[in-house]
């Protein structure tokens, strides 16, 4: 089983550096897991692209609809955000060295992967990659 952070899922739909490689990897892996928070984060990326002018209104609605269809088809497997997950992520942050920088959402992603027995997370976030071993996770880019 594999895990993408929301940035990699967004790259599946948005033409950015690494997008082609992310699409190939996702297609090779089949179903990809992500914390349910990621679904909101991906929708936020699409909205930001529209707001900044990278998407027309039509493109924004089309990519959003495609994402919704792909979610319904099971391309992306959304893992629930439970109270236990939130507590575990917060506890993990409490035990981190002060030299490790990570945002709370990325801590939630790493704790989610760990909780579900997923040992590898694909991301291009350098802070998440650096923090991942503390969560018992291997994080890597393409």
C-alpha positions as CSV (number, residue, x, y, z in Angstrom):
1,X,0.0,0.0,0.0
2,X,1.2,3.5,-0.8
3,X,0.6,7.0,0.5
4,X,0.8,10.3,-1.3
5,X,0.6,13.6,0.5
6,X,-1.9,16.1,-0.9
7,X,0.7,17.9,-2.9
8,X,1.5,14.8,-4.9
9,X,-2.2,14.1,-5.4
10,X,-2.7,17.7,-6.7
11,X,0.2,17.2,-9.1
12,X,-1.8,14.3,-10.7
13,X,-4.2,17.0,-11.9
14,X,-2.1,20.1,-12.3
15,X,0.8,20.5,-14.7
16,X,3.7,21.3,-12.5
17,X,7.3,20.0,-12.2
18,X,7.2,16.3,-11.5
19,X,3.5,16.0,-12.5
20,X,4.2,13.4,-15.3
21,X,6.3,11.3,-12.9
22,X,3.6,11.5,-10.2
23,X,0.9,10.4,-12.7
24,X,3.1,7.4,-13.8
25,X,3.8,6.4,-10.2
26,X,0.1,6.7,-9.2
27,X,-0.9,4.6,-12.2
28,X,1.7,2.0,-11.4
29,X,0.7,1.8,-7.8
30,X,-3.0,1.7,-8.5
31,X,-4.9,2.8,-5.4
32,X,-3.1,5.4,-3.3
33,X,-3.9,6.3,0.3
34,X,-4.0,9.7,2.0
35,X,-5.3,11.2,5.2
36,X,-8.9,12.6,4.6
37,X,-7.5,16.0,5.3
38,X,-5.7,15.7,2.0
39,X,-9.0,15.8,0.1
40,X,-9.6,19.3,1.4
41,X,-6.0,20.3,0.8
42,X,-6.2,19.2,-2.9
43,X,-9.5,21.1,-3.4
44,X,-7.7,24.1,-1.9
45,X,-4.9,23.7,-4.4
46,X,-7.5,23.8,-7.2
47,X,-9.2,26.9,-5.8
48,X,-5.8,28.6,-5.4
49,X,-4.9,27.9,-9.0
50,X,-8.2,29.4,-10.1
51,X,-7.8,32.4,-7.8
52,X,-4.3,33.0,-9.1
53,X,-5.3,32.8,-12.7
54,X,-3.7,29.4,-13.6
55,X,-7.1,27.9,-14.1
56,X,-10.1,29.5,-15.9
57,X,-13.4,29.1,-14.1
58,X,-14.2,26.3,-16.6
59,X,-10.9,24.5,-15.9
60,X,-11.4,24.9,-12.2
61,X,-14.8,23.2,-12.4
62,X,-13.5,20.5,-14.8
63,X,-10.5,19.5,-12.6
64,X,-12.7,19.6,-9.5
65,X,-15.3,17.3,-11.1
66,X,-12.6,14.9,-12.3
67,X,-11.1,14.8,-8.8
68,X,-14.5,14.1,-7.4
69,X,-15.1,11.3,-9.9
70,X,-11.7,9.8,-9.2
71,X,-12.5,9.8,-5.5
72,X,-15.8,8.1,-6.1
73,X,-14.1,5.5,-8.3
74,X,-11.6,4.7,-5.5
75,X,-8.4,6.0,-7.1
76,X,-7.7,7.8,-3.9
77,X,-8.3,6.0,-0.6
78,X,-9.1,8.5,2.1
79,X,-8.1,7.5,5.6
80,X,-10.3,8.9,8.4
81,X,-9.1,11.6,10.8
82,X,-10.0,10.1,14.2
83,X,-9.6,11.5,17.7
84,X,-6.9,8.9,18.3
85,X,-5.0,10.0,15.1
86,X,-5.1,13.7,16.2
87,X,-3.8,12.7,19.7
88,X,-1.1,10.6,18.2
89,X,0.0,13.4,15.8
90,X,0.0,15.9,18.7
91,X,2.1,13.5,20.8
92,X,4.5,13.0,18.0
93,X,5.0,16.8,17.7
94,X,5.6,17.0,21.4
95,X,8.5,14.6,21.2
96,X,10.2,16.0,18.1
97,X,13.6,17.6,18.4
98,X,13.6,21.4,18.0
99,X,15.8,21.0,14.9
100,X,12.9,19.4,13.0
101,X,10.5,21.7,11.3
102,X,7.1,20.3,10.3
103,X,3.6,21.8,10.1
104,X,0.8,20.3,12.0
105,X,-1.0,19.1,8.8
106,X,2.2,17.2,7.7
107,X,2.5,15.7,11.2
108,X,-1.1,14.5,10.8
109,X,-0.2,12.9,7.4
110,X,2.8,11.1,8.8
111,X,0.9,9.9,11.9
112,X,-1.9,8.7,9.6
113,X,0.4,6.7,7.4
114,X,2.0,5.2,10.5
115,X,-1.4,4.4,12.1
116,X,-2.4,2.5,9.0
117,X,0.8,0.5,8.6
118,X,2.0,2.4,5.5
119,X,5.7,2.7,5.8
120,X,6.4,4.9,2.7
121,X,5.0,8.3,2.0
122,X,5.6,10.1,-1.3
123,X,6.1,13.9,-1.0
124,X,8.2,16.7,-2.3
125,X,8.1,18.5,1.0
126,X,11.7,18.7,2.4
127,X,10.5,19.2,6.0
128,X,8.2,16.2,5.8
129,X,10.9,14.1,4.4
130,X,13.3,15.1,7.2
131,X,10.7,14.5,9.9
132,X,9.4,11.2,8.6
133,X,11.9,8.9,10.2
134,X,10.9,10.2,13.7
135,X,7.4,8.8,12.8
136,X,8.8,5.5,11.6
137,X,8.1,6.4,8.0
138,X,10.2,6.5,4.9
139,X,9.3,9.7,2.9
140,X,10.6,10.2,-0.5
141,X,10.2,12.2,-3.7
142,X,10.2,11.0,-7.2
